[in-house]
Amino acid sequence: MSRFRAFAQLDDPITQDGDFAWKGMDSRRHPTTLEPGLLALSQNMRLDKTVAKVRKGSEYLSDAISLAKTPITISFTFPTSFNIDSITSAGSVAKYTVGGGHGLLDGDTCEVTGASISGYNATGVVSLASVSVFGINIGTSLAGENPTNATGIQRLIIQEEYDDGIFSSGVFTDDSDGNEYIVLLSASKAFFVDPDDASNPIEVDYTGTESIASTDNVDLIQCLNKLVMLRGDSKQPLEFDGNLSTPSDFELVSSTAIGADGLNSITGTVSIASGAATVTGTDTYFKTDLAVNDRIKVNGEYNFVASIASDTTLTADNNWTSNSSGDTLYKGRDRLDLIPMPKANFGLYYQNRLILDYPDGSRNDIILSDILDVDTYDAAQNQFKLRDGSGDKVVGFSPYKEDDLVVFLRDSIHLIKNVSNNLDNVDVEELTREVGCIARDTIVTIGERIFFLSEQGVYSLQSGFEDRLKGYAEPLSKPIDDQISDLNFSAVEGSTAAYHNNRYYIAVPTGSSTTNNKVFVYNILNEAWESVDTYPTGLQINKFHIVDYGNDHRLFAVGASGILILLEEKENDETGSAQSTEINGKITTRRYTHGNQQIKKFSRLQADLDMPADSSLEITAITQNPDSETLLKTVSNSGASVEDTFVRASIPKRGYGASIQIETTKGRPEIRGINTEAIDKFRGTRTFE
């Protein structure tokens, strides 16, 4: 819009173009085509109340987590050698005396060289260490000596593999007091961390020599007040009874075969005479426990109840093929096919059942436990095979409506209806083969919507989707498809997501990274992608968790090396105790063309800013045709209070369009709006038709 109402023949019209509110980010489309309020890039920013502000930083909560064998930091000084004054031996142990002290401890490794008796030149583990004497087992007894050239030096041992870390995590709510804990699973023990008291984790060991490794598929699931730890298809699951007052170990789940289920048997004994359809019994309760058309089983043979004359007499639809005397009558399902909790990679506790992937069956099998009994499974009736023969793979589950379950496979989605009752009549429906899920931890339910990551990007299913999935809609991540296409799909199974504060956070590996190095944030209220977040080296995000903290639900992240951080809390990102890193926020606006593609002369920029104390930023203009990138202004506030700032800067550049980039270098400035002015050059002879 022109600043002036009229122009004379030789005037240069001044036009304006800019944004006074921010809604979201669209990095896929050409910046010239973006609507007002959309940014071409938003990094480490939040777009609350239509203004752009640097996100809050993370708080480091990991000081109390002590792993058995953590990776070393390669920044050390090699020890200096020391002279050995005398050597004696006592049996197989050589004793070396060092007048000035050696600095060794029991368990260190030391190398001795230069002794005239060659048997004393050895490398071994130090024992019997005092200030001036240490021992090494040389395997034999030798004469003593006072060497002139013998020296010792401590050997640094670098292990080929550091086999401890935080390999998985979960959330546990203690029914006894309502406290919520983030549970960090290391190789040999679990750390129960109450975020309100993070310096005092409760440690719970695994039974005996049981352990987990970085290569195990580990999932932690709370079932009522019990914790089930799945460890993949090669290790038996572990269970914790939930008592944190006097915690016992995570115990092995029994792998003992389960016999017939007495809960489904009719009390007493029954018999069949001459294969007739009549069943008689003693001490039975036919009228109480059965009804006409019920399915029954005697002596391994099925039939159906035709009539019930009394508590001890009934007739069946068909004659029995064999006689029976003194057998038990079973009702309902065949409870002779019960198995204990199988080995599994992941699960979901829903409708009082533990639902597991079932790798012992195949890649596309799932199995459901009995109601309120996560240790008992009916392999005949409660096992489901989805897309048999397709090579598809079960990836994850999500509850849906009141009693249904959405099952995500890698290349398809299925719906299982009525999972809380008898599963004889469960309905399994294939919803689509056009899209599936590639990362289990990205499945998040938000009200009536389910978000998940597929090979085509992030999708959102809404209530009623089962009727509309055949021709599948475009992905929710369409506006950032250029960034999603940079995902490292060889490592994408480790992606994780969470819903917090009206936002969907999804952490993914991009480029050549094998760990999650970027977090994309979708703002539910704005219905747009808000930011792509990056974190300093060391703050790896393996999993998100939502846990109570300070009377509010907060977002936490867990990393493999024991990192536990509270997100959206500090002014900077804490990378350790008393260590922090500035958060560099950045926005790049759409391309301001002032309504036409003519070459124009940009004259100046105006930016409405809110600069907190001790903050700074840089403003850069990026023009096209001709292309240029020019730092326009550095803005800072070194004062002690928040300062509203209206910045003006000259843009001495020509081009058909210009984008404005603002990058913060310190603090958390707020960007409220940007306006650019340009002059369209109309001087000279022109002919208009």
ABEGO torsion letter per residue (X at the ends): XBABABBBAABBBBBBBEBABBABBBAABBAAABBBGBBABBBGBBBBGGBBBBBBBBBBAAAABBBABBBBBBBBBBBBBBBBABBBBBEABBBBBBAAEAGBBBGBBBBBBGBABAAABBBBBBBGBBAABBBBBAGBBBBBBBBAABBBBBBBBBBABBABEBABBBBBBBAAAGBBBBBBBBAABBBBBBAABAABBBBBBBBEABBBBAABBBBBBBBEABBBBBAEAABBBBBBAGBAABBBBBBBBBABBBBBBAAABBBEBBBBBGGBABBBBBGBBAAAABBBGBBBBBGGBBBBBABBABAABBBBABBBABBBBGBBBBBEBBAAABBBBBBBABBBBBGGBBBBBBAAABAABBBBBBBGBAABBBAAAABBBBGBGAGBBBABBBBBEAABBBBBBAABBBBBBGAABBAAABBBBBABAABBBABAAABBBBEABBBBBBAAEBBBBBBGAAAAAABBBBBAAAAAAAAAAABBAAAAAABBBBBBGGBBBBBBBBEABABBABBBBBBAAAGBBABBBBBBBGBBBABBBBBBBGGBBBBBBBBAAGBBBBBGABABBBAEBGBBBBBBBBBBBBBBAGGBABBBBBABBBBBBBBBBGBBBBBBBBBBOBBBBBBABBBBBABABBBBBBBBBBBBBBEABBBBBBBBABEBBBBABBBBBBBBBABEBBBBX
